[in-house]
């Protein structure tokens, strides 16, 4: 089962645990993005859980969205499906907790930091490698500067280099750290914060928190998605970056003085 949903309770507060299960790297392809959205929609419709824990099975949280589907043909369907996961996440009348171990990269890093709380093993690796593929992570553009110091957020966007959870914790992006192999203990400690609280009031607070998240970064996803599909995707460096990755070679980027402006090919009108 690609996405596993289990329900429990802690101190009278209903809790749902959503586990990504897809191979050794828990890749999110079109099918799994749709299933994850469906699971969050199911939790929202049931409206019982007041805490949702999101984690990955096996050796890592997730390596992110399927690179093989980062194509001109697939992305117009895949990207909106992935972004629907965030819309469903922010509809929940429940606090969301990302529980990270191993690596958490690209779209998975966006998904983790979109949660209300982040629990992670110290040595977990969190990063945005999209720039090395000739593209960028649309959700991270508004999300990461809201979670991290501006310079650090920009540095992660332009370098593609991952940071450890312990490092990001010093900047407030990770809320609770655990030693390697002790993630379950950290999750239990995190859930104890909610134990004995009023489920009804927790739901009200979660609603308000998610309303603010939409204003801060969530409402910008649709605009950036359009720019990605209409402006970035036609650029030749996108094809080259993905091809180089799959062929395990260094990319050969276009000369900025010689390449055509992709906006001209699309008959863009600039303001």
C-alpha positions as CSV (number, residue, x, y, z in Angstrom):
1,X,0.0,0.0,0.0
2,X,1.7,3.3,-1.1
3,X,0.1,5.4,1.7
4,X,-0.7,3.8,5.0
5,X,-3.3,5.5,7.3
6,X,-3.7,4.4,10.9
7,X,-5.8,6.0,13.6
8,X,-5.1,6.1,17.3
9,X,-5.5,8.5,20.2
10,X,-3.3,10.1,22.8
11,X,-4.8,11.2,26.1
12,X,-8.3,11.4,24.5
13,X,-7.1,13.3,21.4
14,X,-7.6,11.4,18.1
15,X,-4.4,11.0,16.1
16,X,-3.9,9.8,12.5
17,X,-0.5,8.6,11.3
18,X,0.1,8.7,7.5
19,X,3.1,6.7,6.2
20,X,4.5,7.1,2.7
21,X,5.5,3.6,1.5
22,X,7.0,3.5,-2.0
23,X,10.2,1.7,-2.6
24,X,13.5,2.4,-0.9
25,X,13.2,6.2,-1.4
26,X,9.5,6.7,-0.9
27,X,9.3,8.6,-4.2
28,X,6.1,10.6,-4.8
29,X,4.9,10.0,-8.4
30,X,1.5,11.1,-9.8
31,X,-0.3,8.1,-8.4
32,X,1.1,8.6,-4.9
33,X,0.5,12.4,-4.9
34,X,-3.2,11.7,-5.7
35,X,-3.4,9.0,-3.0
36,X,-1.8,11.3,-0.4
37,X,-4.3,14.0,-1.2
38,X,-7.1,11.5,-1.0
39,X,-5.9,10.4,2.5
40,X,-5.8,14.0,3.8
41,X,-9.2,14.6,2.3
42,X,-10.5,11.5,4.1
43,X,-9.1,12.7,7.4
44,X,-10.7,16.2,6.8
45,X,-14.1,14.7,5.9
46,X,-14.1,12.4,9.0
47,X,-13.1,15.4,11.1
48,X,-12.1,13.4,14.2
49,X,-8.3,13.5,14.2
50,X,-6.8,16.6,15.8
51,X,-3.2,15.6,15.1
52,X,-1.8,14.1,11.9
53,X,1.7,12.6,11.9
54,X,3.3,12.3,8.4
55,X,6.3,10.0,8.1
56,X,8.1,7.7,5.7
57,X,8.7,4.0,5.9
58,X,12.0,2.2,5.7
59,X,15.3,4.1,5.6
60,X,14.0,7.7,4.9
61,X,11.2,10.1,4.9
62,X,11.2,10.6,1.1
63,X,13.4,11.6,-1.8
64,X,10.6,13.8,-3.1
65,X,8.7,14.0,-6.4
66,X,9.6,11.5,-9.1
67,X,12.4,13.0,-11.2
68,X,11.6,10.8,-14.2
69,X,8.2,12.6,-14.3
70,X,9.8,16.1,-14.4
71,X,9.1,16.4,-18.1
72,X,7.1,18.8,-20.3
73,X,4.6,16.0,-20.9
74,X,4.1,14.8,-17.3
75,X,4.6,18.0,-15.2
76,X,1.3,19.8,-16.3
77,X,-0.5,16.9,-14.6
78,X,2.0,16.0,-11.8
79,X,2.6,19.5,-10.4
80,X,-1.0,20.4,-9.8
81,X,-1.5,16.9,-8.2
82,X,1.4,17.5,-5.9
83,X,0.3,21.0,-5.0
84,X,-3.2,19.6,-4.2
85,X,-1.5,17.7,-1.3
86,X,-0.7,21.1,0.3
87,X,-4.2,22.4,-0.3
88,X,-5.6,19.4,1.5
89,X,-3.0,19.6,4.2
90,X,-4.1,23.2,5.0
91,X,-7.8,22.2,5.1
92,X,-7.2,19.9,8.0
93,X,-8.7,20.8,11.4
94,X,-5.8,19.1,12.9
95,X,-2.2,19.9,13.7
96,X,0.3,18.3,11.4
97,X,3.6,16.8,12.5
98,X,6.4,15.8,10.0
99,X,8.5,13.0,11.4
100,X,11.8,12.8,9.5
101,X,14.6,10.3,9.3
102,X,17.1,9.6,6.6
103,X,16.8,12.0,3.8
104,X,14.0,14.4,3.1
105,X,14.6,16.1,-0.3
106,X,12.9,18.3,-2.8
107,X,9.1,18.1,-2.7
108,X,9.4,16.0,0.5
109,X,11.3,18.8,2.2
110,X,8.5,21.2,1.1
111,X,5.9,18.8,2.4
112,X,7.7,18.4,5.8
113,X,8.2,22.1,6.4
114,X,4.6,22.8,5.4
115,X,3.6,20.8,8.5
116,X,2.9,22.7,11.8
117,X,5.6,20.9,13.7
118,X,8.8,19.0,12.6
119,X,10.3,16.2,14.5
120,X,13.5,14.7,13.2
121,X,16.5,12.5,13.9
122,X,19.6,14.7,14.3
123,X,21.4,13.4,11.2
124,X,18.5,13.5,8.8
125,X,19.3,15.3,5.6
126,X,16.9,18.1,4.4
127,X,17.5,19.8,1.1
128,X,16.2,21.3,-2.2
129,X,18.3,19.8,-5.0
130,X,16.0,21.1,-7.8
131,X,18.5,23.8,-8.9
132,X,21.0,21.0,-9.9
133,X,18.3,19.7,-12.2
134,X,17.7,23.0,-13.9
135,X,14.4,23.8,-12.1
136,X,13.2,25.0,-8.8
137,X,10.8,23.9,-6.0
138,X,7.6,26.1,-6.3
139,X,6.3,25.7,-2.8
140,X,9.6,26.3,-1.2
141,X,9.9,29.7,-2.8
142,X,7.3,31.3,-0.4
143,X,7.4,28.6,2.3
144,X,11.1,28.4,3.2
145,X,11.6,32.1,3.9
146,X,8.6,31.9,6.2
147,X,10.3,29.2,8.2
148,X,14.0,30.1,8.0
149,X,16.1,33.3,7.9
150,X,15.9,34.8,4.4
151,X,19.5,34.3,3.5
152,X,19.5,30.6,4.6
153,X,16.3,29.9,2.7
154,X,17.8,31.5,-0.4
155,X,21.0,29.6,0.1
156,X,19.2,26.3,0.1
157,X,17.3,27.3,-3.0
158,X,20.3,28.2,-5.0
159,X,22.9,25.7,-3.8
160,X,20.9,22.5,-3.8
161,X,23.0,21.4,-0.8
162,X,21.2,19.6,2.0
163,X,21.4,20.7,5.7
164,X,21.2,18.4,8.7
165,X,18.1,18.5,10.9
166,X,20.3,19.5,13.8
167,X,21.5,22.6,11.8
168,X,18.0,23.6,10.8
169,X,16.8,23.2,14.4
170,X,19.2,26.0,15.4
171,X,17.2,28.3,13.1
172,X,13.7,27.1,14.3
173,X,12.7,25.0,11.3
174,X,12.9,21.7,13.2
175,X,11.1,21.7,16.5
176,X,12.2,18.5,18.2
177,X,15.4,16.4,17.7
178,X,16.0,12.8,18.3
179,X,19.1,10.6,18.3
180,X,19.5,8.2,15.3
181,X,17.0,5.4,15.7
182,X,14.9,7.2,18.3
183,X,12.4,8.9,16.1
184,X,9.4,7.0,17.7
185,X,10.4,8.2,21.1
186,X,10.5,11.8,19.8
187,X,7.1,11.4,18.2
188,X,5.7,10.1,21.5
189,X,7.1,13.1,23.3
190,X,5.6,15.5,20.7
191,X,2.2,13.9,21.0
192,X,2.3,14.3,24.7
193,X,1.9,18.0,24.1
194,X,-1.6,17.4,22.9
195,X,-2.6,14.8,25.5
196,X,-5.6,15.7,27.6
197,X,-6.4,18.8,25.6
198,X,-9.9,19.6,24.3
199,X,-10.2,18.1,20.8
200,X,-12.8,20.7,19.9
201,X,-10.5,23.6,20.9
202,X,-7.5,22.0,19.2
203,X,-9.6,21.9,16.0
204,X,-10.4,25.6,16.3
205,X,-6.8,26.6,16.8
206,X,-5.6,24.4,13.9
207,X,-8.2,26.1,11.6
208,X,-6.8,29.5,12.6
209,X,-3.2,28.4,12.2
210,X,-3.9,27.0,8.8
211,X,-5.7,30.2,7.7
212,X,-2.6,32.1,8.6
213,X,-0.4,29.6,6.7
214,X,-2.6,30.1,3.6
215,X,-2.1,33.9,3.8
216,X,1.6,33.5,4.4
217,X,2.6,31.0,1.7
218,X,-0.3,28.7,0.7
219,X,-2.2,31.2,-1.5
220,X,0.9,31.8,-3.5
221,X,1.3,28.2,-4.8
222,X,-1.2,28.6,-7.7
223,X,0.6,31.7,-9.0
224,X,4.1,30.1,-8.8
225,X,2.7,26.9,-10.3
226,X,1.5,28.8,-13.4
227,X,4.9,30.5,-13.7
228,X,6.6,27.1,-13.5
229,X,4.5,25.5,-16.1
230,X,4.4,28.4,-18.5
231,X,7.8,30.0,-18.1
232,X,10.2,27.5,-16.6
233,X,9.1,24.2,-18.2
234,X,9.8,25.3,-21.8
235,X,13.3,26.3,-21.0
236,X,16.0,24.1,-22.6
237,X,18.0,23.9,-19.3
238,X,15.1,21.9,-17.8
239,X,15.4,19.1,-20.4
240,X,19.2,19.2,-20.1
241,X,19.2,19.0,-16.3
242,X,16.9,16.0,-16.1
243,X,18.7,14.2,-18.9
244,X,22.1,14.8,-17.3
245,X,20.8,13.4,-14.0
246,X,19.4,10.3,-15.6
247,X,22.5,9.8,-17.7
248,X,24.7,10.4,-14.6
249,X,26.8,13.2,-16.3
250,X,27.4,16.9,-15.8
251,X,24.8,19.2,-17.3
252,X,25.7,21.5,-20.2
253,X,23.6,24.7,-19.5
254,X,22.6,27.1,-22.2
255,X,24.7,30.2,-22.8
256,X,22.6,33.1,-21.4
257,X,23.8,35.3,-24.2
258,X,22.8,33.0,-27.0
259,X,19.7,31.2,-25.9
260,X,16.2,32.6,-26.8
261,X,14.0,34.0,-24.1
262,X,11.4,31.2,-23.5
263,X,8.8,33.9,-23.0
264,X,9.2,35.0,-26.6
265,X,8.4,31.5,-27.8
266,X,5.2,31.6,-25.8
267,X,4.4,35.1,-27.1
268,X,4.5,36.4,-23.5
269,X,3.6,40.0,-22.9
270,X,5.7,41.6,-20.2
271,X,4.4,44.5,-18.1
